Amino acid sequence: MNVWTIRMGTLLVALCAAVAVSGPPTVRAAEPDAVTFDPKVAKFAPVPIMPSCATVAPVRGDPRSGPSIVIVKLAAGCRVPWHWHTPGEDVIVASGTGVMEMKDGKPLQFRPGAYASMPSHHVHQARCSRTCAFFSISDATFDIHYVDDAGNEISMDEALKKQAGRKAKKRHTSSEPKRLQQRGGPGERG
């Protein structure tokens, strides 16, 4: 055998292995138009089923009726409490600082380019310390189901109240020693 035959054989084996690993080719539905997205001119709007500090702009598809891609913007300090979605969701971070915590998985630190893929019913929450934006890709009609610590479904209002109660309790607990020290401690008049 000559060198050319060996190289072609090696290339053919590598190509067959790549096809076998990648599976069958995916077929994309015909698109009537190319899709582009410019975040500078995107129309972000609040979504009634999410906290008011979260806004969404459509990129492709309609999340109310099927698969879609949207960009979600969370204001600094915003938190979307523990929840799950019926569709699978892929998240790609575009900007900002924060974290997406997973009930049964490693947290995703928000930084541009960070990626997470969550199957249907996967419980997670997101919070941003600095305004952040991420692409959310859903494989079916978008929904959101908030849950308590035990995993039981609760209303958004209840989830947000619980969250606000935890923040107030944490603030009260952490400020108590300073307040007592300023007055001279318990039992003393300042």
VMD Tcl script that draws the C-alpha trace (Angstrom):
set ca {
  {0.00 0.00 0.00}
  {1.16 3.49 -0.71}
  {0.96 6.50 1.65}
  {-2.02 8.00 -0.21}
  {-4.11 4.82 0.23}
  {-3.29 4.66 3.95}
  {-4.25 8.34 4.45}
  {-7.53 7.92 2.55}
  {-8.35 4.79 4.56}
  {-7.64 6.63 7.82}
  {-9.76 9.59 6.70}
  {-12.63 7.26 5.73}
  {-12.52 5.47 9.10}
  {-12.47 8.83 10.96}
  {-15.41 10.10 8.89}
  {-17.44 6.93 9.55}
  {-16.67 7.17 13.28}
  {-17.78 10.82 13.35}
  {-21.06 9.98 11.61}
  {-21.68 7.04 13.95}
  {-21.06 9.15 17.06}
  {-23.10 12.13 15.91}
  {-26.16 10.06 14.96}
  {-28.53 10.76 12.12}
  {-28.48 14.23 10.61}
  {-31.09 16.62 12.01}
  {-33.65 18.06 9.65}
  {-34.53 21.70 10.13}
  {-37.93 22.97 9.17}
  {-37.89 25.37 6.26}
  {-37.70 28.97 7.46}
  {-39.44 31.63 5.41}
  {-36.86 34.27 6.38}
  {-33.46 34.46 7.97}
  {-33.59 35.45 11.65}
  {-31.31 38.05 13.21}
  {-31.45 39.60 16.66}
  {-30.11 42.95 17.83}
  {-30.42 43.37 21.61}
  {-30.04 47.15 21.28}
  {-33.42 47.41 19.55}
  {-35.14 44.44 21.20}
  {-38.49 45.14 22.84}
  {-38.24 43.75 26.36}
  {-41.50 43.37 28.27}
  {-42.52 41.95 31.64}
  {-44.10 38.51 31.71}
  {-47.07 38.04 34.08}
  {-45.84 34.62 35.23}
  {-42.40 35.91 36.26}
  {-41.19 38.42 38.89}
  {-41.47 42.08 37.83}
  {-37.67 42.42 37.81}
  {-37.54 40.01 34.83}
  {-38.24 41.08 31.26}
  {-38.24 39.05 28.05}
  {-37.78 39.79 24.34}
  {-38.66 37.24 21.65}
  {-35.89 36.09 19.32}
  {-37.55 33.26 17.41}
  {-40.86 31.45 17.70}
  {-43.69 32.17 20.11}
  {-43.20 30.86 23.66}
  {-46.99 30.90 24.17}
  {-47.60 28.33 21.46}
  {-44.51 26.22 20.82}
  {-40.73 25.98 20.69}
  {-39.01 29.33 21.04}
  {-35.90 31.31 21.76}
  {-36.21 34.38 23.98}
  {-33.70 36.59 25.73}
  {-34.40 37.07 29.42}
  {-33.08 40.12 31.27}
  {-32.93 40.11 35.08}
  {-32.28 43.40 36.90}
  {-29.52 43.66 39.49}
  {-30.70 41.86 42.63}
  {-33.46 40.03 40.76}
  {-34.22 36.44 41.67}
  {-36.54 33.99 39.97}
  {-37.42 31.56 42.81}
  {-37.22 27.75 42.60}
  {-39.27 26.53 39.63}
  {-39.44 24.05 36.76}
  {-40.72 24.10 33.18}
  {-42.65 21.48 31.20}
  {-40.38 21.91 28.15}
  {-36.67 21.22 28.23}
  {-34.68 24.45 28.48}
  {-31.24 25.46 27.27}
  {-29.70 28.64 28.67}
  {-26.81 30.62 27.15}
  {-25.60 33.60 29.17}
  {-25.05 36.80 27.18}
  {-24.05 39.26 29.92}
  {-24.03 40.03 33.62}
  {-23.14 38.35 36.86}
  {-25.21 35.86 38.80}
  {-25.92 32.19 39.27}
  {-28.45 29.57 38.24}
  {-28.75 27.00 41.00}
  {-29.93 23.46 40.29}
  {-31.71 21.20 42.81}
  {-29.80 18.16 41.57}
  {-26.81 19.56 39.78}
  {-23.90 21.92 39.67}
  {-24.74 25.65 39.72}
  {-24.08 27.71 36.60}
  {-22.06 30.85 37.30}
  {-23.31 33.56 34.97}
  {-20.63 34.86 32.64}
  {-20.92 35.46 28.89}
  {-20.95 32.15 27.03}
  {-21.90 29.99 30.05}
  {-24.37 27.24 29.10}
  {-26.82 24.93 30.87}
  {-29.26 22.34 29.55}
  {-32.14 21.27 31.77}
  {-34.62 18.51 31.03}
  {-38.35 18.87 31.54}
  {-39.35 19.31 35.22}
  {-35.78 20.10 36.36}
  {-36.01 22.38 39.44}
  {-33.77 25.46 39.36}
  {-33.63 29.16 40.30}
  {-31.73 32.17 38.98}
  {-30.48 35.37 40.56}
  {-28.34 38.21 39.29}
  {-26.04 40.39 41.35}
  {-25.50 42.66 38.34}
  {-28.04 43.02 35.53}
  {-27.78 39.92 33.39}
  {-29.22 38.61 30.16}
  {-29.44 35.07 28.85}
  {-30.98 33.26 25.92}
  {-33.62 30.72 26.95}
  {-34.36 28.05 24.38}
  {-37.51 25.98 25.01}
  {-38.42 22.90 23.01}
  {-42.20 23.36 23.57}
  {-44.70 25.92 24.87}
  {-43.11 27.83 27.76}
  {-44.53 27.61 31.26}
  {-43.18 28.06 34.76}
  {-44.16 26.17 37.92}
  {-42.87 27.58 41.23}
  {-42.13 25.15 44.06}
  {-41.53 25.25 47.80}
  {-38.58 23.65 49.62}
  {-40.32 20.26 49.53}
  {-40.89 20.48 45.75}
  {-44.64 21.13 46.01}
  {-46.07 23.51 43.44}
  {-46.97 26.96 44.81}
  {-48.17 30.24 43.28}
  {-45.74 32.87 42.08}
  {-47.04 35.24 44.75}
  {-46.34 32.67 47.46}
  {-42.84 32.00 46.05}
  {-42.05 35.72 45.98}
  {-43.44 36.29 49.51}
  {-41.37 33.40 50.81}
  {-38.32 34.91 49.11}
  {-39.02 38.38 50.55}
  {-39.50 36.85 54.01}
  {-36.11 35.14 53.82}
  {-34.42 38.41 52.80}
  {-36.07 40.31 55.67}
  {-35.17 37.61 58.18}
  {-31.56 37.53 56.94}
  {-31.30 41.34 57.14}
  {-32.83 41.40 60.63}
  {-30.55 38.63 61.88}
  {-27.39 40.16 60.43}
  {-28.15 43.70 61.65}
  {-29.13 42.71 65.21}
  {-25.59 42.58 66.72}
  {-24.70 46.00 65.26}
  {-27.86 47.56 66.65}
  {-27.22 46.07 70.10}
  {-23.63 47.27 70.06}
  {-24.71 50.80 69.14}
  {-27.11 50.91 72.11}
  {-24.52 49.47 74.47}
  {-25.76 45.87 74.42}
  {-28.84 44.15 75.79}
  {-30.16 45.48 79.08}
  {-28.18 48.73 78.87}
  {-29.57 52.10 77.97}
  {-27.74 54.06 75.33}
}
mol new
graphics top color blue
foreach p $ca { graphics top sphere $p radius 0.5 }
foreach p [lrange $ca 0 end-1] q [lrange $ca 1 end] { graphics top cylinder $p $q radius 0.2 }
display resetview
